Each structure stands twice: as C-alpha cells, then as structure tokens.
Amino acid sequence: MDATTISKDSSRATPYDTGKVKIGVYYEPPKPPLEPDELLLQHALLGIAPPKETFFQRLISRLMKG
C-alpha cells in the first residue's frame, strides 16, 4: 500500500503508509466554527439559553441592516 491507496473504511487516501504503520489514517481536519445562526439553532434545539451578543456583533449587525 502506498500514499495514494484508498483505505477500506474510508474514501480518503491515507497520508503515509510505512508498510506496518499507517500514519495519519484517523486524522480529521478541524471543523469550521459555527455561524451565529447555526449556534442559535443548536441552543434552541438543546433548550439552552442563547449566548449574549457582544458589542462588536451588535455593531456589525446594525451596520449590515442600515
């Protein structure tokens, strides 16, 4: 198996294969941060109070509206 071979359990290529050890086979890139709308929806579904907007978030939303 070499670096371009597709592993059986995944559709992505293994980063490096030494013959005995597959380096990086379980690596998952970090997920992008949640958008404010996604965060609000997640809090609503979990029944958690939404986080308060920061000054800069309020300022930007007001500037975008007007």
C-alpha positions, 0 to 999 in steps of 0.5 A: 500500500502506498500514499495514494491507496484508498483505505477500506473504511474510508474514501480518503487516501491515507497520508503515509503508509510505512508498510506496518504503520499507517500514519495519519489514517484517523486524522480529521481536519478541524471543523469550521466554527459555527455561524451565529445562526447555526449556534442559535439553532443548536441552543434552541434545539438543546433548550439552552439559553442563547449566548449574549451578543457582544458589542462588536456583533451588535455593531456589525449587525446594525451596520449590515441592516442600515 
